[in-house]
Amino acid sequence: MAQLKLEKRGHTALITMANPPANTWTKETLTQLRDAVKSLEQDKNIYALVITGEGEKFFSAGADLNLFASGDKAVAAQMSAIFGEAFETLTAFRGVSIAAINGYAMGGGLEVALACDIRIAETQAQMALPEAKVGLLPCAGGTQNLAILVGEGWAKRMILCGERVTADKALQIGLVEEVVGTGMALEAALLLADKVAEQSPPAVAACKQLIQKGRSAPVQTALPLERELFVKLFDTKDQVEGVQAFLQKRKASWING
Ligand SMILES: C/C=C/C(=O)SCCNC(=O)CCNC(=O)[C@H](O)C(C)(C)COP(=O)(O)OP(=O)(O)OC[C@H]1O[C@@H](n2cnc3c(N)ncnc32)[C@H](O)[C@@H]1OP(=O)(O)O
């Protein structure tokens, strides 16, 4: 995995986009991301994943624009399909995904962060979906996921007007949940991932499923599902472990099952 590095630290997986100079997405890096997340899905010991960019300047500048220079429609179809596969696999990850935005997050670089559950940005980071400026559109979930997070107004400013936002503005509009100092995003993300590991993994997976369900299902459908998944948690050993650990005033020891 040359352009996408994967390492495991306890219950957390760290994915580093490492495709210099701007950590751009290509068919290869997107395939590597998809395959990495699929492999993590199978690893019951991993409860969270953190994604960041190598170097100090770029989280990711999005798709490698060299790929679209010739106007080849077959490349467009292939790239949009693999973008969808990779980022939807990431969104569906049963654990918690955290983007540690250490620099520019542009186009598909911001869209990978939008596909995550939580975003932490360094103070100097800048974010945009500038595809229309180069005759393209955000095809990796951006038109939907950005509007869900920040509302239609800011999504339209960013997508239709090409407005680039600073980390502080991103915090203000709800695009990121935390802003930290330069060089601190990874550490902050790993600390948050440690908090995830204190929660019951099956409970986290069920809660994530329910929150995501709420995007498309009416509340009359989502509320019965919430009750159903609550009862289903009682099939897991971690449910009894969690409650007993509280009553016995000790730390729970999860088995993810
Ligand atoms: C579905 C998804 C679609 C998409 O994602 S479409 C792509 C959307 N992304 C963009 O439009 C961002 C393009 N990049 C930029 O606008 C700028 O970069 C920045 C504002 C982020 C930073 O500007 P500055 O500080 O001046 O750096 P620099 O010299 O432009 O970039 C350093 C090197 O990185 C290359 N690079 C940057 N972004 C891309 C890219 N998206 N595709 C291919 N190369 C890119 C440059 O060309 C250059 O390279 P060299 O040093 O050889 O001149």
The ligand as a MOL file (V3000), in Angstrom:
LIG
                    3D

  0  0  0     0  0            999 V3000
M  V30 BEGIN CTAB
M  V30 COUNTS 53 55 0 0 0
M  V30 BEGIN ATOM
M  V30 1 C -15.1830 13.6110 -7.2570 0
M  V30 2 C -14.0260 14.4160 -6.9850 0
M  V30 3 C -13.5870 15.4000 -7.8520 0
M  V30 4 C -12.4250 16.2160 -7.4690 0
M  V30 5 O -11.8790 16.0880 -6.3820 0
M  V30 6 S -11.8690 17.3490 -8.5980 0
M  V30 7 C -10.4800 18.1360 -7.8360 0
M  V30 8 C -10.9200 19.1360 -6.8080 0
M  V30 9 N -9.7830 19.7570 -6.2040 0
M  V30 10 C -9.2790 20.9240 -6.6190 0
M  V30 11 O -9.7780 21.5440 -7.5280 0
M  V30 12 C -8.0750 21.4430 -5.8700 0
M  V30 13 C -6.9450 21.7370 -6.8170 0
M  V30 14 N -5.8100 22.2860 -6.0840 0
M  V30 15 C -5.7330 23.5660 -5.7160 0
M  V30 16 O -6.6270 24.3640 -5.9260 0
M  V30 17 C -4.4580 24.0200 -5.0440 0
M  V30 18 O -3.5110 23.0060 -5.1590 0
M  V30 19 C -4.6080 24.3760 -3.5550 0
M  V30 20 C -5.4660 25.6290 -3.3970 0
M  V30 21 C -5.2270 23.2340 -2.7610 0
M  V30 22 C -3.1890 24.6740 -2.9860 0
M  V30 23 O -2.6020 25.6740 -3.7940 0
M  V30 24 P -1.0230 25.9160 -3.7430 0
M  V30 25 O -0.5960 26.1630 -2.3330 0
M  V30 26 O -0.7080 27.0110 -4.7140 0
M  V30 27 O -0.3690 24.5600 -4.1850 0
M  V30 28 P -0.2200 24.0150 -5.6650 0
M  V30 29 O 1.0590 24.4980 -6.2400 0
M  V30 30 O -1.4590 24.2870 -6.4440 0
M  V30 31 O -0.1870 22.4270 -5.4240 0
M  V30 32 C 1.0210 21.7080 -5.1520 0
M  V30 33 C 1.1690 20.6540 -6.2440 0
M  V30 34 O 0.0430 19.7690 -6.1490 0
M  V30 35 C -0.5810 19.7020 -7.4120 0
M  V30 36 N -2.0340 19.5090 -7.2200 0
M  V30 37 C -2.8110 20.1260 -6.3050 0
M  V30 38 N -4.0560 19.6960 -6.4210 0
M  V30 39 C -4.0780 18.7950 -7.4260 0
M  V30 40 C -5.0840 17.9970 -8.0060 0
M  V30 41 N -6.3700 17.9820 -7.5260 0
M  V30 42 N -4.7730 17.1820 -9.0290 0
M  V30 43 C -3.4940 17.1380 -9.4840 0
M  V30 44 N -2.4900 17.8750 -8.9570 0
M  V30 45 C -2.7780 18.6810 -7.9410 0
M  V30 46 C -0.2810 21.0380 -8.0800 0
M  V30 47 O -0.4410 20.9200 -9.4700 0
M  V30 48 C 1.1390 21.2410 -7.6640 0
M  V30 49 O 1.9490 20.4160 -8.4530 0
M  V30 50 P 3.3740 20.9710 -8.9730 0
M  V30 51 O 4.1850 21.1960 -7.7520 0
M  V30 52 O 3.9070 19.8440 -9.8210 0
M  V30 53 O 3.1190 22.2230 -9.7230 0
M  V30 END ATOM
M  V30 BEGIN BOND
M  V30 1 1 1 2
M  V30 2 2 2 3
M  V30 3 1 3 4
M  V30 4 2 4 5
M  V30 5 1 4 6
M  V30 6 1 6 7
M  V30 7 1 7 8
M  V30 8 1 8 9
M  V30 9 1 9 10
M  V30 10 2 10 11
M  V30 11 1 10 12
M  V30 12 1 12 13
M  V30 13 1 13 14
M  V30 14 1 14 15
M  V30 15 2 15 16
M  V30 16 1 15 17
M  V30 17 1 17 18
M  V30 18 1 17 19
M  V30 19 1 19 20
M  V30 20 1 19 21
M  V30 21 1 19 22
M  V30 22 1 22 23
M  V30 23 1 23 24
M  V30 24 2 24 25
M  V30 25 1 24 26
M  V30 26 1 24 27
M  V30 27 1 27 28
M  V30 28 2 28 29
M  V30 29 1 28 30
M  V30 30 1 28 31
M  V30 31 1 31 32
M  V30 32 1 32 33
M  V30 33 1 33 34
M  V30 34 1 33 48
M  V30 35 1 34 35
M  V30 36 1 35 36
M  V30 37 1 35 46
M  V30 38 1 36 37
M  V30 39 1 36 45
M  V30 40 2 37 38
M  V30 41 1 38 39
M  V30 42 1 39 40
M  V30 43 2 39 45
M  V30 44 1 40 41
M  V30 45 2 40 42
M  V30 46 1 42 43
M  V30 47 2 43 44
M  V30 48 1 44 45
M  V30 49 1 46 47
M  V30 50 1 46 48
M  V30 51 1 48 49
M  V30 52 1 49 50
M  V30 53 2 50 51
M  V30 54 1 50 52
M  V30 55 1 50 53
M  V30 END BOND
M  V30 END CTAB
M  END
